[in-house]
Amino acid sequence: MSNIAGVDEVGRGSLVGPVYAAAVILKKSINKRILKDSKKLSKSKREILARYIKKNSTWAITKASSKEIDKINVLQASLLAMKRAIIKLKKKPSLVLIDGNQLPKIKGYKLNAVIKGDQKIPSISAASIIAKVARDKMITKLHKNHKNYHWNKNFGYGTKEHIKAIRKFGITAHHRKTFSPIDKVK
């Protein structure tokens, strides 16, 4: 089966912005040995690989907004973003391998969950890379109007510096209102 899609999401633990998901069907010609979990790659290596992956695959990147996260919870929003990415692929995969132990509800697709799939399955690694690069670019753009929060360094995650900024400057429209400690900020 060469029409296998790998799917992963990024940004689940962030306090800011959407979760992103990507679905990737790799071309046979791609060098699978260079594809690794996005968390194990430097920013510059991820960006180089993201361009390479996009040239050598069928791919889709989607998201679920911070408002959707607050409404349905981050797990359900992650699954929704994954579903959107799978449906958005230009060709229908014969099998979809999803990182983790949860599957989105989607009819007409064969889905399998793979725990630590981003470390084991090249197409899932590829999905993690392109999703992370896309989300990091979006968060970096948001940073330009919210420099006090240092999102260009912490990408919205709950670092000491970010928490300190939330306490000092309050929350933005981009913060996830149901996440701690944001849910306690008045």
C-alpha positions in Angstrom: 0.0 0.0 0.0 1.7 3.2 -1.1 -1.3 5.4 -0.5 -0.9 5.7 3.3 -1.3 9.0 5.1 0.4 9.9 8.3 -1.4 12.4 10.6 -0.2 14.4 13.6 -1.1 17.5 15.5 0.9 20.2 17.2 0.2 22.9 19.8 -2.0 20.9 22.2 -0.1 22.1 25.3 0.2 25.7 24.3 -1.8 28.4 26.1 -2.3 30.4 22.9 -3.8 30.0 19.5 -5.0 27.0 17.5 -3.9 23.4 17.3 -2.6 22.5 13.9 -2.8 19.1 12.2 -1.3 17.8 9.0 -1.9 14.8 6.9 0.9 13.6 4.5 1.1 10.9 1.8 4.7 10.5 0.9 5.9 9.9 -2.6 7.9 6.7 -3.1 11.0 8.7 -4.0 11.3 10.6 -0.7 14.2 9.8 1.6 12.3 8.4 4.7 15.5 8.1 6.7 15.8 11.8 7.3 12.2 12.2 8.6 12.1 12.4 12.4 9.8 13.6 15.1 9.6 17.4 14.8 10.5 17.8 18.5 13.9 16.2 17.9 14.9 18.6 15.1 16.2 22.2 15.3 14.0 25.0 13.9 16.2 25.4 10.8 16.3 21.7 10.1 12.4 21.5 10.5 12.0 24.4 8.0 14.3 22.7 5.4 12.6 19.4 5.8 9.1 21.0 5.6 10.0 22.4 2.2 11.4 19.0 1.1 8.3 17.2 2.4 5.9 19.5 0.6 7.7 19.0 -2.7 7.7 15.2 -2.3 4.2 14.4 -0.9 0.5 15.1 -1.0 -0.2 17.1 2.1 -2.8 19.2 3.9 -2.5 21.4 7.0 -5.6 22.5 9.0 -6.3 23.9 12.4 -8.9 24.2 15.1 -9.1 27.7 16.7 -8.6 28.6 20.3 -12.4 29.3 20.5 -13.1 25.8 19.3 -10.6 24.5 21.9 -12.4 26.4 24.6 -15.8 25.2 23.4 -15.1 21.4 22.9 -11.7 20.9 24.8 -8.2 20.5 23.3 -8.5 16.7 22.6 -11.7 17.1 20.6 -10.3 20.2 18.8 -7.1 18.2 18.0 -9.2 15.3 16.6 -11.3 17.9 14.6 -8.2 19.4 13.1 -6.9 15.9 12.1 -10.3 15.1 10.5 -10.1 18.4 8.5 -6.6 17.6 7.3 -7.5 14.0 6.2 -10.6 15.3 4.3 -8.5 18.1 2.7 -6.0 15.8 1.1 -6.2 15.9 -2.7 -6.3 12.1 -2.9 -8.0 9.8 -0.6 -5.6 7.5 1.4 -6.2 3.8 1.6 -5.0 3.9 5.2 -4.6 6.7 7.7 -2.0 6.3 10.5 -2.6 8.8 13.3 -0.1 9.6 16.1 -1.4 8.8 19.5 -4.2 6.6 20.9 -7.3 8.5 19.8 -9.0 8.6 16.4 -11.2 11.3 14.9 -14.7 10.2 13.9 -14.6 10.1 10.1 -16.7 7.9 7.8 -15.3 6.1 4.8 -11.6 6.0 5.9 -9.6 3.2 7.4 -7.9 4.7 10.5 -5.2 3.3 12.9 -3.8 4.9 16.0 0.0 4.5 16.5 1.4 5.4 19.9 4.6 7.4 19.4 3.9 7.2 15.7 5.9 10.5 15.1 9.0 8.5 16.1 8.2 5.3 14.2 6.3 6.1 11.0 7.9 8.5 8.4 4.6 9.9 7.1 3.6 10.8 10.7 7.0 12.4 11.3 6.5 14.4 8.1 3.1 15.5 9.3 4.5 16.6 12.6 7.2 18.6 10.9 5.0 20.5 8.4 2.3 21.1 11.1 4.9 22.5 13.6 6.6 24.8 11.0 3.1 26.2 10.0 2.0 26.7 13.6 5.3 28.3 14.6 5.1 30.8 11.7 1.6 31.7 12.7 2.6 32.2 16.4 5.6 34.2 15.4 3.3 36.6 13.4 1.0 36.9 16.4 4.1 37.8 18.5 4.6 41.0 16.4 1.5 42.5 18.0 2.0 40.9 21.4 5.7 41.3 22.2 5.3 41.3 25.9 4.5 37.6 25.9 7.6 36.5 24.0 5.7 34.1 21.7 8.6 34.2 19.3 10.6 32.1 21.9 7.9 30.2 23.8 5.4 29.7 21.0 2.6 30.2 23.5 3.6 27.5 25.9 3.4 28.1 29.7 7.0 29.2 30.4 7.8 31.2 33.5 8.3 34.2 31.3 4.9 33.8 29.6 3.0 33.2 32.9 4.7 36.3 34.3 3.5 38.3 31.3 -0.1 37.0 31.6 -0.1 38.1 35.3 1.3 41.5 34.4 -0.5 42.3 31.1 -3.6 40.1 31.2 -4.7 37.8 28.5 -5.2 38.4 24.8 -7.9 37.3 22.4 -5.6 34.5 21.3 -5.2 32.9 24.8 -7.2 29.7 25.5 -9.6 30.9 28.2 -10.2 27.4 29.7 -6.5 26.6 30.2 -4.8 27.1 33.6 -3.7 29.6 34.8 -5.6 31.7 32.2 -8.9 30.5 33.6 -8.0 32.1 36.9 -7.0 35.5 35.4 -9.7 38.1 35.7 
